Amino acid sequence: MAKRSAGKSRQRDLPRIKTVPPGPKARAWVARDEQVLSASATRIYPLVVEQARGAMVEDVDGNRYLDFTAGIAVVATGHAHPKVVQAIRQQAARFIHMAGTDFYYPAQVKLAEALNRITPGKGTKRTFFSNSGTEAMEAAFKLARYRTRRPLTIAFLGAFHGRTMGSLSLTGSKAAQRRHFSPLVPGVTHVPYAYCYRCPYGLTYPSCKMHCVNVIRDVYLKTVVPPEDVAAIVVEPIQGEGGVVVPPPEFHPMLVELAREFDMLYVVDEVQTGMGRTGKMFAVEHWGVEPDILAIGKGIASGLPMGATVASATVMNWKAGAHANTFGGNPVACEAALVTIELLEQTLVANAAMVGGHLLRGLEELKARHRLIGDVRGKGLLIGVECVRDRETKEMAIQERNDIIQRCFRKGLLLLGSGQNVIRIVPPLTITRHEADAALDILDSVLTDVEGG
């Protein structure tokens, strides 16, 4: 990363609140929004964006915020990266759309070749392009059934795989996401994830001997899920929506071993954890495992809608017409994704690891000073700060977590929640130590205010 000079250039990287948000213009836009847009959207606070660049967002009233949401872990290369913008403009001037499932164009082929190269696993792979992470998971779900001809799937409690009906059937994060939508796609069984920090069995890692994996074999496969009927085990490398839950080292290798034993497919949802977010191109690389099917979304095209499902040529062997769409592999999004991959490989994956480590150390220092922080966990720039009222009982500080996020917004730091009581930190991968320190200072100040009543 290029060194930044002191003075005005550094000041442009800091929040600036001119009008207590929401300002008058923001309030007016929110009022208009509420008249015409679906009430199902989960707006956290009244941020109305005017422009954004890098890790900084400016609202319609001129307030400037440090963005530690990255559009929900989407703008991996920061807002409006000049190289991404240039690629978008150049492709849009040539042509904007020619359905990639009906016709051919170079950008789609080049991107599939790049994904073949950077995704875990050797051998020939094939890619199916879609418009989002949930669509990438839909394709993975369908492909697993098609390839195995088996009707059942194992997913995890706390998992988030999307909100379309197939992906929602795999999701086990919040009841509100599933309420009134049953019956969902049948045949999905949810099992416990590696909640080592709050084990539902009251066990402690490593003495538990990875009970959360063995319970699948010793309980579920022997009682309710016949293994010969299971097409796939579907899993997030790190649960994002579920509370930024990082499993212990044995978890994923043991899942792969279980899948291989019963000829199930190991399907990995890297929609949030992939594209450099955790300090490696894909999070499963931290555990040295190779997925049979890999779903990608969010950061792949730095803000343009895109999803991708990657599998070995042996697995992705479905026939023409088995699955298709109109906009998947859009040429403009493909060109943005190609530049994104180039930037990730050049500097940004390494930067995510470096600045992520700096943030984790800074958050641990805050934990030593603030009683509300019960745990800090994550990899790279996917970090969770668990808020508790009591570290011994781990009583959740749900309202306090929500208050912290709102107060940070009013001081110029954009954050998201995760699970019931976790603050999720997912800034652009371009983030600097200077910007990270500014965020830590705001969070430190807010924690002091909240703890003081």
C-alpha atoms as one frame of an Amber mdcrd trajectory, in Angstrom:
protein
   0.000   0.000   0.000   1.218   3.499  -0.800   2.332   5.601   2.138   0.017
   8.490   2.977   1.358  11.919   3.757   0.373  13.790   6.881  -1.887  16.820
   7.011  -4.923  17.400   4.802  -4.720  14.046   3.001  -4.973  12.243   6.344
  -7.844  14.468   7.439  -9.823  13.378   4.363  -9.635   9.820   5.733 -11.381
  10.812   8.956 -15.075  11.191   9.746 -16.576  14.664   9.843 -20.047  15.274
  11.249 -21.364  18.703  10.181 -25.017  18.084  11.035 -26.251  15.590  13.627
 -27.483  12.687  11.488 -29.964  12.334  10.065 -29.772  15.867   8.727 -32.681
  17.638   7.011 -31.935  16.313   3.528 -31.511  12.762   4.835 -34.807  12.968
   6.724 -36.576  14.101   3.575 -35.179  11.196   1.533 -36.054   8.679   4.260
 -39.641   9.971   4.270 -39.885   9.549   0.491 -38.300   6.092   0.704 -40.850
   4.937   3.265 -43.659   5.789   0.850 -42.423   3.728  -2.097 -39.999   0.977
  -1.041 -40.672  -2.363   0.607 -40.858  -2.318   4.382 -39.024  -5.669   4.440
 -35.646  -3.931   4.058 -33.535  -4.061   7.225 -32.264  -0.489   7.490 -30.094
  -0.100  10.604 -29.759   3.682  10.741 -30.801   6.600   8.490 -27.710   6.925
   6.304 -28.552   8.480   2.910 -25.473   8.258   0.694 -24.477  10.994  -1.746
 -21.021   9.762  -2.753 -18.276   7.415  -1.614 -14.615   6.765  -2.340 -12.203
   4.352  -0.738 -13.384   3.741   2.826 -15.152   7.101   3.146 -18.868   7.733
   2.593 -20.507  11.168   2.410 -24.206  11.637   3.025 -26.603  14.119   1.420
 -26.050  16.595   4.284 -22.265  16.627   3.882 -21.440  14.327   6.795 -18.450
  12.078   6.170 -18.276   8.541   7.586 -15.639   5.851   7.858 -17.262   2.790
   6.302 -16.635  -0.432   8.186 -19.512  -2.198   6.422 -18.210  -2.103   2.819
 -21.794  -2.373   1.579 -22.161  -5.566   3.669 -18.703  -6.916   2.754 -19.142
  -6.090  -0.947 -16.832  -3.255  -2.012 -13.613  -5.204  -1.519 -11.509  -2.678
  -3.433 -13.152   0.277  -1.707 -15.801   2.584  -3.074 -15.246   3.732  -6.677
 -11.745   2.337  -7.100 -10.420   4.146 -10.197  -9.282   0.961 -11.944 -12.651
  -0.704 -11.373 -14.477   2.419 -12.575 -12.299   2.515 -15.694 -13.031  -1.142
 -16.492 -16.778  -0.538 -16.064 -16.722   2.486 -18.363 -14.706   0.778 -21.068
 -16.922  -2.316 -21.170 -20.151  -0.281 -20.989 -19.006   1.683 -24.041 -18.527
  -1.579 -25.981 -21.740  -3.344 -24.924 -23.607  -3.665 -21.639 -25.436  -6.965
 -22.016 -25.607 -10.114 -24.139 -27.037 -13.030 -22.154 -24.048 -15.166 -21.239
 -26.069 -18.386 -21.023 -27.174 -17.951 -24.654 -24.175 -16.287 -26.311 -20.396
 -16.024 -25.961 -18.132 -13.095 -25.067 -14.508 -12.880 -23.898 -15.041 -11.267
 -20.478 -17.043 -14.233 -19.186 -14.456 -16.751 -20.402 -11.544 -14.767 -18.940
 -13.232 -14.496 -15.558 -14.028 -18.218 -15.440 -10.386 -18.947 -16.264  -9.273
 -16.621 -13.456 -11.620 -18.321 -10.961 -10.309 -21.712 -12.088  -6.841 -20.487
 -11.171  -7.517 -18.798  -7.810 -10.085 -21.129  -6.222  -8.857 -24.018  -4.016
  -8.389 -27.368  -5.682  -6.520 -28.746  -8.662  -7.806 -30.004 -11.964 -10.279
 -28.626 -14.441 -13.133 -26.586 -13.004 -16.255 -25.053 -14.421 -18.123 -21.925
 -13.329 -21.773 -20.912 -13.401 -22.345 -17.145 -13.146 -25.336 -15.550 -11.457
 -26.322 -12.178 -10.024 -25.766 -12.545  -6.277 -24.557 -14.716  -3.447 -27.956
 -16.252  -2.833 -28.194 -17.224  -6.509 -24.732 -18.769  -6.317 -26.003 -20.863
  -3.408 -29.173 -21.792  -5.312 -26.984 -23.111  -8.106 -24.794 -25.014  -5.631
 -27.873 -26.524  -3.964 -29.330 -27.643  -7.291 -25.992 -28.931  -8.588 -25.435
 -31.095  -5.489 -28.808 -32.774  -5.987 -28.257 -33.139  -9.717 -24.789 -34.643
  -9.324 -25.631 -37.108  -6.529 -29.313 -37.813  -7.292 -29.816 -37.666  -3.499
 -32.665 -35.731  -1.830 -31.240 -34.624   1.545 -28.874 -31.875   2.657 -27.118
 -31.082   5.940 -26.770 -27.401   6.881 -25.929 -25.641  10.142 -27.699 -23.712
  12.862 -26.613 -20.097  12.682 -25.921 -20.337   8.942 -26.902 -17.633   6.490
 -26.965 -18.606   2.821 -29.464 -16.123   1.407 -33.163 -15.328   1.213 -34.392
 -16.912  -2.025 -36.390 -20.055  -1.320 -33.635 -22.626  -1.834 -30.982 -20.617
  -0.028 -33.480 -19.723   2.700 -34.115 -23.425   3.243 -30.395 -23.798   4.019
 -30.350 -20.705   6.243 -30.642 -21.205  10.002 -29.793 -17.766  11.301 -32.940
 -15.922  12.400 -36.559 -16.987  12.695 -37.644 -13.658  11.166 -35.989 -14.633
   7.906 -38.099 -17.806   7.613 -41.353 -16.675   9.251 -44.492 -17.190   7.097
 -42.533 -18.687   4.164 -43.060 -22.386   4.899 -43.127 -24.894   3.437 -39.553
 -24.358   2.315 -37.547 -26.733   0.125 -37.791 -30.090   1.907 -34.941 -32.355
   2.917 -32.689 -29.895   4.805 -31.554 -30.821   8.323 -29.806 -28.206  10.473
 -27.124 -29.396  12.882 -24.967 -27.513  15.467 -22.035 -25.453  14.196 -18.746
 -25.134  16.094 -19.985 -22.733  18.758 -16.937 -23.312  20.905 -17.434 -20.015
  22.731 -21.018 -20.972  23.637 -21.294 -24.736  23.188 -24.921 -25.993  23.317
 -23.606 -29.152  25.000 -21.639 -27.307  27.668 -18.368 -28.790  26.402 -15.010
 -27.106  26.025 -12.620 -27.279  23.076 -10.306 -29.183  22.666 -11.365 -31.675
  25.323 -14.737 -32.005  23.560 -12.995 -33.950  20.744 -15.032 -31.931  18.230
 -18.350 -33.211  19.513 -20.174 -30.845  17.116 -18.890 -32.862  14.127 -19.124
 -36.266  15.754 -22.733 -35.606  16.755 -23.572 -35.482  13.038 -22.132 -38.979
  12.600 -23.221 -40.471  15.910 -26.677 -38.923  16.221 -28.093 -37.382  13.071
 -26.849 -39.950  10.557 -28.080 -42.768  12.796 -31.493 -41.338  13.641 -32.980
 -38.835  11.180 -30.665 -38.411   8.166 -29.759 -41.627   6.321 -26.239 -40.930
   4.995 -26.850 -42.639   1.656 -29.609 -40.067   0.990 -27.480 -36.991   1.778
 -26.312 -35.046  -1.255 -24.157 -32.487   0.538 -22.916 -30.857   3.703 -23.312
 -27.082   3.159 -21.199 -24.833   5.367 -19.701 -21.373   5.782 -15.961 -21.449
   6.584 -16.667 -18.760   9.192 -20.257 -17.974  10.091 -20.824 -14.301   9.314
 -24.466 -13.499  10.010 -24.418 -16.077  12.793 -21.992 -14.039  14.901 -18.584
 -14.218  13.135 -17.969 -17.707  14.499 -14.482 -19.033  13.710 -14.334 -22.818
  14.082 -11.346 -24.625  15.624  -8.670 -26.102  13.326 -10.130 -29.628  13.186
 -13.672 -28.610  12.239 -13.461 -28.330   8.452 -11.021 -31.227   7.932 -13.364
 -33.434   9.969 -16.352 -32.292   7.899 -14.495 -33.157   4.715 -13.580 -36.561
   6.123 -17.229 -37.174   7.024 -18.399 -36.118   3.580 -15.867 -38.363   1.839
 -16.790 -41.339   4.012 -20.415 -41.222   2.845 -19.880 -39.846  -0.697 -21.483
 -36.525   0.166 -20.387 -33.290  -1.468 -18.622 -30.681   0.668 -20.274 -27.412
  -0.411 -18.697 -24.203   0.884 -20.405 -20.818   0.980 -17.620 -18.241   0.522
 -20.021 -15.431  -0.359 -18.919 -13.320   2.619 -15.584 -14.939   3.480 -14.149
 -15.152  -0.028 -12.284 -12.739  -2.314  -9.569 -11.900   0.207 -11.835 -10.946
   3.102 -10.075 -13.179   5.695  -6.491 -12.511   4.593  -6.462 -15.402   2.119
  -8.220 -15.423  -1.221 -10.715 -17.962   0.180 -11.255 -18.705   3.847 -11.089
 -22.505   3.498  -7.410 -22.062   2.650  -6.838 -21.385   6.350  -7.678 -25.058
   6.970  -6.137 -26.598   3.859  -9.370 -28.156   2.580 -10.824 -28.235  -0.929
 -14.554 -27.809  -1.594 -16.431 -29.896  -4.116 -18.617 -26.862  -4.856 -17.744
 -23.270  -3.984 -20.197 -20.347  -3.939 -18.878 -16.791  -4.387 -20.591 -13.397
  -4.267 -20.386 -10.003  -2.546 -16.778  -8.842  -3.105 -16.198 -10.556  -6.445
 -17.045  -7.503  -8.594 -16.438  -4.658  -6.122 -20.048  -3.538  -5.934 -21.594
  -4.796  -9.165 -24.151  -7.605  -8.844 -22.468 -10.950  -9.421 -22.339 -14.449
  -8.035 -20.372 -17.487  -9.139 -20.599 -21.206  -8.437 -17.357 -23.087  -9.080
 -16.949 -26.858  -9.100 -14.750 -29.490 -10.647 -15.686 -30.460 -14.178 -16.667
 -33.866 -12.816 -19.178 -32.359 -10.404 -20.500 -29.634 -12.691 -21.569 -32.104
 -15.346 -25.186 -31.105 -15.801 -26.723 -30.946 -19.245 -27.764 -27.896 -21.252
 -30.950 -26.437 -19.838 -30.470 -27.820 -16.329 -29.745 -24.338 -14.982 -29.465
 -20.912 -16.599 -30.306 -17.233 -16.185 -30.384 -14.019 -18.208 -28.038 -11.609
 -16.457 -25.467 -13.923 -14.843 -21.955 -13.207 -16.085 -22.911  -9.724 -17.243
 -19.921  -8.395 -19.245 -19.635  -5.151 -17.261 -19.617  -7.061 -13.970 -17.118
  -9.578 -15.392 -14.668  -6.830 -16.321 -15.035  -5.299 -12.853 -14.377  -8.716
 -11.333 -11.239  -9.261 -13.423  -9.783  -5.969 -12.151 -10.867  -6.848  -8.614
  -8.962 -10.144  -8.748  -5.887  -8.349 -10.094  -5.963  -5.830  -7.243  -6.565
  -8.554  -4.663  -3.586 -10.570  -5.860  -1.318  -7.530  -6.060  -1.854  -6.020
  -2.606  -5.286  -6.312  -1.061  -5.311  -9.881   0.257  -2.027  -9.168   2.011
  -3.393  -5.851   3.268  -6.474  -7.590   4.680  -4.213  -9.912   6.658  -1.936
  -7.109   7.867  -4.527  -4.460   8.798  -6.875  -7.174  10.052  -4.193  -8.284
  12.489  -3.688  -4.685  13.568  -7.425  -4.282  14.176  -7.658  -7.524  16.135
  -4.808  -6.426  18.392  -6.433  -3.029  18.875  -9.770  -4.612  19.711  -8.115
  -6.909  22.242  -6.716  -3.800  23.907 -10.235  -2.347  24.016 -11.479  -5.603
  25.519  -8.980  -5.208  28.358 -10.474  -1.785  29.142 -14.170  -2.328  28.446
 -16.353  -4.785  30.359 -18.956  -4.943  27.553 -16.557  -6.757  25.235 -16.773
 -10.465  25.959 -14.883 -11.793  22.962 -13.003 -10.616  19.870 -12.694 -13.088
  17.015 -12.160 -13.252  13.288  -9.631 -13.576  10.504  -8.350 -10.794   8.283
 -11.002  -8.125   7.869 -13.935 -10.273   8.978 -14.065  -9.525  12.699 -16.715
  -9.933  15.376 -16.860  -8.121  18.714 -19.201  -9.953  21.093 -21.007  -7.735
  23.594 -21.884  -9.243  26.975 -23.192  -7.999  30.308 -21.206 -10.609  32.213
 -18.119 -12.397  30.903 -18.603 -15.371  33.178 -22.237 -16.085  32.310 -21.911
 -14.625  28.777 -25.265 -12.884  29.211 -25.879 -11.166  25.902 -25.749  -7.367
  25.790 -28.202  -7.081  22.909 -29.527  -3.594  23.568 -26.046  -2.326  24.392
 -24.732  -3.728  21.082 -27.481  -1.915  19.205 -26.782   1.292  21.120 -23.070
   1.086  20.289 -23.807   0.776  16.565 -26.188   3.759  16.629 -23.772   5.941
  18.592 -20.893   5.044  16.271 -23.049   6.121  13.324 -23.678   9.492  14.932
 -19.914   9.885  15.452 -19.065   8.938  11.867 -18.306   5.202  11.974 -20.514
   2.794  10.036 -20.871  -0.665  11.599 -23.173  -3.685  11.258 -24.524  -6.184
  13.727 -24.181  -9.949  13.519 -26.053 -12.605  15.441 -27.859 -11.180  18.460
 -25.040  -9.401  20.269 -22.025  -9.147  17.960 -20.622  -6.098  16.169 -19.441
  -7.112  12.708 -16.394  -5.310  11.290 -15.999  -5.715   7.511 -14.270  -2.649
   6.014 -12.998  -2.454   2.430  -9.794  -4.410   1.926  -8.060  -1.129   1.025
  -8.313   0.056   4.631  -5.176   1.630   6.137  -3.799   1.407   9.663  -4.555
   5.125  10.002  -8.226   4.524   9.178  -8.312   1.464  11.428  -6.948   3.532
  14.315  -9.594   6.206  13.709 -12.302   3.540  13.942 -10.799   2.127  17.139
 -10.771   5.612  18.693 -14.466   6.123  17.922 -15.397   2.684  19.227 -13.344
   3.279  22.382 -15.165   6.574  23.007 -18.603   5.041  22.375 -17.940   2.083
  24.661 -16.950   4.484  27.410 -20.186   6.418  26.921 -22.406   3.306  26.872
 -20.720   1.739  29.902 -21.083   5.000  31.755 -24.831   4.889  31.256
